[in-house]
């Protein structure tokens, strides 16, 4: 019996790189240029999945690869997952791949994935009881961490505003541990006008913010509405005045020792845990 790597070459197009002349490698060029990738990845209909674990989660979620770039030592692990797909698998030495991507591939593998079509907002709201709205959060690390909290604490979906950072940007996907590929999410076409659609679907809009008229999270969670949309604001400034006006309730996390607030990703975990849907007794 042949080892996996030898057998898999029949099914997967393994291309061992000596140079970077193949035009299909353009998907991986300059991955550290955030401004460039923020524009070119959505325009090109792709996102980058980093590490064998994240690539496996993307494939399990039904996302389709268009190519893979990896170090030789990861070939045996990833080729069995890639055999159903007719895609090139580029294999190269670390220094050559670093000159292409702009960083050391210490996680071993990257995949250029086709972006899935985003679902309509109404579809995500239909059966949901807890959703999270991200208003203009621009830090990809925070976006990824919030998705991980959503997945781990049982919220049903995430809605991101038009100016929010891309959840499928490489850092967001990595920080989320691939959960951004599992959690249903979509973009609101308008905000805060999108609050009307949430309210029409029966959601109570709870804005997590500092405000003189805020109720504590303890009080709000003691008898929460059946359907809650938890709105989280951008780093630094927090929620916009328009978002606060659109909310049904402003909720605050009680703090001690002169600390007024938590990082938005940490606050999302606290809020989601307090508002988690508990099974009927």
LINNORZI-V112729 format. One record per run of one state. SS is the DSSP state (H for helix, E for strand, C for the rest). FROM is the first residue (numbers start at 1). LEN is the number of residues. Records with the same first field share a line. If there is no record, write none. Layout:
SS = FROM-LEN + FROM-LEN
This chain:
C = 1-3 + 9-4 + 17-6 + 29-5 + 44-2 + 51-1 + 61-4 + 83-5 + 93-1 + 102-7 + 115-6 + 126-4 + 135-5 + 154-3 + 161-9 + 176-3 + 182-2 + 188-6 + 201-3 + 209-6 + 223-5 + 233-1 + 235-3 + 239-2 + 247-2 + 253-11 + 275-7
H = 4-5 + 23-6 + 34-10 + 52-9 + 72-11 + 94-8 + 121-5 + 140-14 + 170-6 + 179-3 + 194-7 + 217-6 + 241-6 + 264-11
E = 13-4 + 46-5 + 65-7 + 88-5 + 109-6 + 130-5 + 157-4 + 184-4 + 204-5 + 215-2 + 228-5 + 234-1 + 238-1 + 249-4
